[in-house]
């Protein structure tokens, strides 16, 4: 059974060099519903683009870092100390070095699941 992450707020973790995710306390929509204490491995990150065909395009590490950094909520870089900045950058670097990033171009039907298998 496939667990699908919603686009609500969720928490990323690194556990034993694996990127993990858990539902956030104020978000975390999964289907089916899961406990907020449970962590799940992330096989890949996908940025979604509606298109006329289904395809997956790899994202290079520079783009992946940019996408991930801009997706981290509530970070006010101007208020962070250098140590905090470095911690976030190191966190992102670990994730992009262990988890693939893709653009998923999909049609408005369920046929896109075939390209994910």
Secondary structure, 3 states (H helix, E strand, C coil): CCCEECCCCEEEEEECCEEEEEECCCCCCEECCCCCCCCEECCEEEEEEECCCCEEEECCHHHHHHHHHHHCCCCCHHHCCHHHHHHHHHHHHHHHHHCEEEEEEECCCHHHHHHHC
